[in-house]
Amino acid sequence: MSQTAPLSVDPIRRWDEVPIAYVIRRPGVLFDAEALMAHAGSQLARFKVPREIIFTEELSRTALGKIQHFALKGLTRSSQHNDGE
């Protein structure tokens, strides 16, 4: 993978937020979300393992190069709405 951006969102009422990972794949590298989640599960505590992995082409950044987390949350909400259609 080229870049990742972990983020917590709130789709589950039991906890305030659950982790989601946004991943940019390196060109020519093939892997799927299940393999990535299995690897994360072997390295991280259970509550830190992403519940969802979203593959994206780029991560929105500020002028200083920081990831715009609010833009990623918007991407998550739009993908959840599109799944219901």
N, C-alpha and C positions, 0 to 999 in steps of 0.2 A: 504494500500500500504506500501511497505517496504522502498523504496527509490525513489526519483524523481530527475530529472535533467532538469530544464528548459533551453531552448536554443533558440536563435533567428537565423533564417535562411532567405534567400532572394528569395522565390519563387514568390513574387508579386512585380511588378515594381512600383506600386503606393507608397509603403513604402519601405524603405531600407531593413527592416527585419520584420519578423512576428514570434511570439512565437510558439515553439513546445515543448511538454513535453515528456520526456522519463521516463517511470514508471516501477518499479519492483514491482510486486504483492507479497503480503505476502502469504505464503502457506495457502490454505484453504479459502482465501477471494476472493469472486467473485464480480466483478463489470465490467462494460463496459466503453468504451471511452465516450459515450454519457452522461452517468450518471456523470462521472468525469468532463466533460466539463460544464454540467449544474450546478454542485456544484461550479466550478471555476467562472462561470458567475454570480452566486449569491454573490460571495465574492470579486471579482476583478473588476477593471474598464474594459470596453469592449475591449480596445486595449491590455490589458494584458492577456486576456483569450487565452489559446493555440488554434491554428487553427487545430492542429493535435496532437494526443497522440499516441506514439509508445510504445508498451509493449516490454520489453526486459528482458533477464535473468540476465544480469549484466551490470554495467557501467564501462568502461575502466578508470583506475586510474593511476596516476603517482606513483613513489616510495614514495612520501610524502602523498599519499592518496587523492590528488585532482583529480576531474573528468577531463578527457581529452576531452575538448570540440571539438577539431579538429577531434577526432575519432567519436564522435557523429554526426558531420556534414557529415563525410564520410558515416556513417550508413544511414543518411537521403538521401543522393544522391543515394546510391545503392538501397534503397527501392523505390525511385521515378523512377529509371530506370527499376526496376523489375515490377512495376505497369504497365508500358507501353508495356510489353511483353505479 
